Amino acid sequence: MTDDIPILSAPPPEHWDEAFAQALVGKTMLVNLTFLDADGALAGREAFYGVVITADADAGILLDLLGPQDGDTTTLPPQTSNIAAAAPGIYPLSDGESVESPDFLSSWTIHGPEEPANDEG
């Protein structure tokens, strides 16, 4: 029975700062993703950047991507607790491109499933 499992419709308060979230809008954010397999071993890394279009506690943080993905958008989970101001400088990306002085950085670690999600068993 799932009645005793709480379902969150919004992030816990310690992970969402509304004033900070609204200050992100119009700013450039560099996002780093680290992928781990089911055993916790490094499976890959990805980095991308873009301009924050909207920041919503329910819908997440919408980015208009720049660079190789220019014109695409992506949505980050509604969590501001892992976003920090970026120090000025040049940030190299894994594809050889670099980003100069983004406003903010956000890093995520994504753990792989125990079994493939689309296993046709």
N, C-alpha and C positions, 0 to 999 in steps of 0.2 A: 504494500500500500504506500502511495506517495504523499498522502495527506500530511505526514509529519515532516516532510522535507521542504524547507523554505525555498521558495523560488523568488529570486531577486528581480524586480522590474527595473531597478536602477543600481548603479554601483554603490557599494558601501561609502558612507561619508568620508572615510579616511582616504579614499581613492579618487574622489571628485571634488575639485575646488572650482566652483562656478565662476568666480571672479577671474581666476587664473585661466580657466578654459576660454572665457571670452577675450582675454588678452592675447590668446594664441591666434585669433582670427586675423588673416592678412599677413601672418608671419611665415617664414620659411622653416620647415622642420626636416631634419635628417633622421631617418628611421633605420635602425639596424635590427635585423632578425637573425637569430641563431636557431638552427633546427637540430634537435637531438632525436636519435632513434629511441625505440622502446627501452633499450638498455642504458640510455643516458649518454651514449657516445655521439660525438659531433657528426652530423649528417650533412651539414652545409650552412652557408651564410648568405645573406642577401642584404643589400642596402639600397635605399631609394630616398628621394627627397621631393618635396613639393610645398605648395602654399596651403595653409589651413583655410578652408572655405567656411566651414561651420564646426561648432563644438557643442554637442548636445548630450546631456546626462543619460538620455535613453538611446539615442541613435549612434552615438560615438563621435569621433573626430574625423571629418571628411577632408581629404587632401586632394588638391589638383596637382597631379604629378608633373615634374619637370624632367629635363634630361632625356634619356632614351625612351622613357614612358610618357613623354610630353603629350598631353591631351587626354590621358587616362585619369581615372580617379580611384582612390581606395579609401576604405574606412577603417580606422583604428578603433579598438574597443574603448568604451567610455571610461578612461582611466587617466587622470592627470598626474598621479603620484609618481610615475616613472618618466616624466618629462622634465628636463632641466635646461637652463640657459646654456647655450654653446659658447665656448671661448672663441674669440676671433682666430681665424686661421684657415688653412686649407685642409679639407678632410678628403683623403683618397677613398674611392669606392673600389669594390672588387673587380669591376669591369674596366678599370683603367681610367675612368672619368674621376673628376674630383668636384667637390662643392666648396665654394669659398664663403666662409663666415655665415653659416646658417644661423638663424636666431635661436633655435631649440634643437635638442637631441632627445630621441626616445629609443630605448632598446627593449627588445622582447626576446624571450626564450620560448620556443615552441617545442613541446615534447611530443614525439610520435606515438601513435596508438600501439597497443599490444599486438593487434592484428590489422591487416589492411582493411580500410573502411569499405572497400568495394569488393571484398572477397566473394566470389561466386560459388565457393565451396561446393 
